[in-house]
Amino acid sequence: FLTRVEFDDDNNGIVVRLHPAGKESPVVIDPEIRFGSPVVRGIPTETLAEQVTAGDSVESVARDFDLDLGDVIAALSYEGIGRQTAA
């Protein structure tokens, strides 16, 4: 748990950000970004997954949202969508 949590800089022990897939993943949950929805660089993982399941390629979603391909793949993984499942 502690490896997935960021605490405040004031050492008050307050959790300010969560990395549900680990800190190496771009997926974060931050209550100050989109009310705590899981996001990749400010874009909800759900939005990225919806685009792919609607038929857009992973590559085109990455281009459309100005993300790295790995960012979109991480969002899909977080949402439980394998790349082969995507249209």
HELIX and SHEET records of a PDB file:
HELIX    1   1 LEU A    2  ARG A    4  5                                   3    
HELIX    2   2 ARG A   34  GLY A   36  5                                   3    
HELIX    3   3 THR A   45  THR A   53  1                                   9    
HELIX    4   4 VAL A   58  ASP A   64  1                                   7    
HELIX    5   5 LEU A   69  TYR A   78  1                                  10    
SHEET    1   A 2 VAL A   5  PHE A   7  0                                        
SHEET    2   A 2 VAL A  15  LEU A  18 -1                                        
SHEET    1   B 3 VAL A  27  VAL A  28  0                                        
SHEET    2   B 3 VAL A  39  VAL A  40 -1                                        
SHEET    3   B 3 ILE A  43  PRO A  44 -1                                        
END                                                                             
